[in-house]
Amino acid sequence: MTPKTLFRRLATAEAITWALLLAGMVLKYVTQTTDLGVRVGGMLHGVVFISYVLVTMIVWTNQRWSTRTGLLALASAIPPFATVLFDRRAEGAGLLEGPWRLGVGGDVPTNPAERLLAWAIRTPALAALVAVVAVACLTGVALLIGPPTQIGG
């Protein structure tokens, strides 16, 4: 899987889960029929949001994005559906092209983020397991903190 494919899948999934969450909010707050959509859509969106952030950081490192581009990619997860817009603009600008550059025979890692990415490319199954555990732990922290409306309230 290329950086472009991985990023595109998570950007699309993030937009889809936004749609599910928004549909759930309509059911809960507009039609006042059920809050199940918010509970399920919110959980799915939270997990995919965290996954999108991690994948964005990985692709940012691999593609050597500028700080501005990386922060824009991260910020695009906040407004609904903006990850897809960012993905399309990044593709148009050539920011998602190329292979994993830190693989065997590729570039030599020069900083801790690149060393971590090189390890992940060399050991993809273990890296995927670590990523799943990281997403689960971060999701657990988010659940402990509570929904954004409950923070500080």
Backbone torsions as a table, in degrees:
resi	resn	phi	psi	omega
1	MET	NA	131.0	-179.1
2	THR	-82.9	163.6	174.8
3	PRO	-56.0	-39.8	-179.6
4	LYS	-62.2	-45.4	-179.3
5	THR	-63.7	-46.1	179.9
6	LEU	-61.4	-47.3	-178.8
7	PHE	-63.5	-44.6	-178.3
8	ARG	-61.8	-42.0	-179.9
9	ARG	-62.2	-43.3	-179.9
10	LEU	-72.6	-36.0	177.5
11	ALA	-63.3	-41.2	179.0
12	THR	-68.8	-44.5	179.3
13	ALA	-61.7	-38.4	179.3
14	GLU	-63.5	-41.0	178.5
15	ALA	-67.3	-40.4	179.5
16	ILE	-63.4	-43.7	-179.5
17	THR	-69.4	-28.3	172.3
18	TRP	-61.1	-45.1	-179.8
19	ALA	-61.3	-42.2	178.0
20	LEU	-62.3	-43.3	179.1
21	LEU	-64.5	-43.1	179.0
22	LEU	-64.4	-39.9	176.9
23	ALA	-62.6	-41.8	177.1
24	GLY	-62.6	-37.0	178.6
25	MET	-67.6	-36.2	175.9
26	VAL	-63.3	-44.9	179.0
27	LEU	-61.5	-39.3	-176.4
28	LYS	-78.3	-48.4	-169.9
29	TYR	-96.9	-27.5	-177.5
30	VAL	-94.7	-55.5	-179.0
31	THR	-86.3	-15.7	-179.5
32	GLN	50.6	44.3	-180.0
33	THR	-97.6	-41.1	-177.8
34	THR	-160.1	154.6	174.1
35	ASP	-106.2	6.5	-179.5
36	LEU	-59.2	-40.6	179.4
37	GLY	-61.5	-36.5	178.3
38	VAL	-71.9	-41.7	-179.7
39	ARG	-64.4	-47.8	-178.6
40	VAL	-74.3	-50.0	179.5
41	GLY	-61.5	-38.4	178.8
42	GLY	-64.9	-42.8	178.6
43	MET	-65.2	-47.4	179.0
44	LEU	-60.1	-45.2	-179.4
45	HIS	-63.1	-40.9	179.2
46	GLY	-61.1	-45.2	179.4
47	VAL	-64.1	-45.4	-179.0
48	VAL	-69.5	-36.2	176.8
49	PHE	-58.9	-48.4	179.6
50	ILE	-62.7	-41.5	178.1
51	SER	-63.2	-41.9	178.4
52	TYR	-60.8	-43.8	179.7
53	VAL	-60.8	-45.5	179.9
54	LEU	-63.8	-45.3	179.9
55	VAL	-64.7	-38.7	178.2
56	THR	-61.0	-42.0	178.9
57	MET	-65.1	-37.1	178.1
58	ILE	-66.1	-48.6	-178.8
59	VAL	-67.1	-39.4	176.0
60	TRP	-54.3	-46.6	179.9
61	THR	-65.4	-47.9	-177.4
62	ASN	-63.5	-42.1	-174.0
63	GLN	-86.8	-4.3	-179.2
64	ARG	56.3	45.6	177.1
65	TRP	-65.3	152.8	173.1
66	SER	-68.9	164.0	177.0
67	THR	-58.4	-42.6	-180.0
68	ARG	-59.4	-47.3	-179.4
69	THR	-64.1	-44.3	179.4
70	GLY	-62.1	-42.9	178.7
71	LEU	-67.9	-36.1	175.4
72	LEU	-63.9	-40.6	177.5
73	ALA	-61.2	-43.6	178.7
74	LEU	-66.5	-44.7	-178.5
75	ALA	-65.5	-24.4	-179.3
76	SER	-66.6	-13.6	178.2
77	ALA	-78.5	-11.5	-175.8
78	ILE	-82.8	-54.0	176.4
79	PRO	-75.7	144.4	179.5
80	PRO	-56.6	133.9	172.2
81	PHE	70.8	2.0	-177.3
82	ALA	-71.4	-21.6	178.2
83	THR	-63.1	-36.2	178.8
84	VAL	-68.6	-40.4	176.8
85	LEU	-62.5	-43.9	178.3
86	PHE	-62.2	-43.6	180.0
87	ASP	-57.2	-46.0	-178.7
88	ARG	-64.8	-42.2	179.7
89	ARG	-68.6	-39.2	178.8
90	ALA	-65.0	-40.0	177.4
91	GLU	-64.0	-44.8	179.2
92	GLY	-60.6	-32.2	179.7
93	ALA	-87.9	0.1	179.7
94	GLY	76.1	18.3	-175.7
95	LEU	-80.9	-6.4	-178.4
96	LEU	-115.4	7.5	-175.7
97	GLU	-79.9	151.4	172.8
98	GLY	102.4	168.6	-178.7
99	PRO	-87.0	-175.1	171.7
100	TRP	-71.8	109.9	-170.2
101	ARG	-77.0	-12.6	-176.9
102	LEU	-103.1	15.0	178.5
103	GLY	-73.8	-178.1	179.6
104	VAL	-56.8	128.4	-179.1
105	GLY	80.3	2.0	-178.9
106	GLY	-95.2	-155.8	-179.8
107	ASP	-62.9	151.9	175.5
108	VAL	-87.7	129.5	179.1
109	PRO	-61.1	140.4	-177.4
110	THR	-118.5	-4.5	179.7
111	ASN	-149.5	170.4	-177.2
112	PRO	-57.5	-39.5	179.6
113	ALA	-63.3	-41.8	178.8
114	GLU	-68.7	-36.6	177.0
115	ARG	-63.9	-41.7	177.8
116	LEU	-63.9	-42.8	178.5
117	LEU	-65.6	-41.0	177.8
118	ALA	-60.8	-42.7	176.3
119	TRP	-60.0	-44.7	-178.6
120	ALA	-63.0	-37.3	179.6
121	ILE	-69.5	-37.0	179.5
122	ARG	-73.0	-29.9	-176.9
123	THR	-129.3	69.2	-171.6
124	PRO	-63.3	-36.7	-178.9
125	ALA	-66.0	-45.9	178.9
126	LEU	-66.6	-39.6	178.4
127	ALA	-63.2	-39.5	177.9
128	ALA	-64.1	-40.6	177.5
129	LEU	-62.9	-44.9	178.2
130	VAL	-61.4	-40.3	179.5
131	ALA	-64.7	-41.7	178.4
132	VAL	-63.0	-43.5	178.4
133	VAL	-64.1	-41.7	179.2
134	ALA	-62.6	-44.3	178.7
135	VAL	-63.1	-43.0	179.3
136	ALA	-62.6	-43.3	179.2
137	CYS	-65.0	-44.6	179.1
138	LEU	-66.2	-35.1	175.3
139	THR	-64.9	-41.1	176.9
140	GLY	-60.5	-42.7	177.1
141	VAL	-62.1	-44.3	179.5
142	ALA	-61.8	-37.8	178.4
143	LEU	-67.3	-37.3	177.1
144	LEU	-65.3	-39.9	179.7
145	ILE	-68.8	-39.8	179.1
146	GLY	101.5	171.2	-180.0
147	PRO	-60.6	157.2	-179.0
148	PRO	-54.2	-31.2	-179.1
149	THR	-71.9	-17.7	-178.7
150	GLN	-97.0	-9.3	-178.5
151	ILE	-67.6	124.5	178.7
152	GLY	72.9	5.1	-175.7
153	GLY	-113.9	NA	NA
